[in-house]
Amino acid sequence: MPSYIFSNDRLADDLDHLSDELERQLVLMAIEEQFRPHPLRALLAWAGKLMQSLRRTSGRAEMARAGA
């Protein structure tokens, strides 16, 4: 057999290996991203809860004034 056939097979194997390695790295990156802390999201969630709490407190104060 001509030698270029073997080199093409070797190239195909190398490309398969690189493709598998790239896929593995992308999966690892996705997993790490999923569990990475997101401080801005946490801050936004905290601010939302604070606003809800303030609205509830404000609503109770208005109801108390209206009833008194």
N, C-alpha and C positions, 0 to 999 in steps of 0.2 A: 504494500500500500504506500501511496505517496506520503511523505512526512508532513505535508500541510494539513492532512486530515487529522493527524494526531494533535497538531498545534491548535486546530480549531476545536477539537474536543477538549483540550486543556483550557482554552479560552472560555468555552461554554461552562466548564466546571468552575473556573474562577469567577465568572459572572454570576453563576448560581450561588456560589459562596458569598459573594459581595451582596447580592440581593437578599439572601437569608440574614446576613449580618445587619444590613440596613433595616430590614423589617424588625429584627430583634431590638435594635437600638430605638426605633420609633415606638415600639410597644413599651419599652422601659421608660422612655420619656413621657409617654401618655400616662403611665401609672404614677410616675413621680409627680406630674402636674396635677393629677387627680387628688393626691394627698398632700400637696404643698400648701402651707398656710397662705391665706389670702387676707392680709391685714386690712385692705381697703373694704373688702366685702364685710368683714367683721365689724369695722367701724360704721359702715352704712347700716347694718342690721342693728347695732347698738343704738345708733341715732334714731332709727325708726321706732324701736321699743321705747326710747325716752320720750319721743313725741307722742306716742300713744298714751303713755302714762301721764304726761302733762295734760293732754286733752281730757282724759278721764277725770283727773283731779280738778281741772278747770270746770268741767261740766258739773261735778258734784258741788263745787263752791257756788256756781250760779243757781243750782237747784235749791241749795240751802238758803241763799239770799231771797229767792223768790218765795220760798215757803215760810220764811220768818216774818 
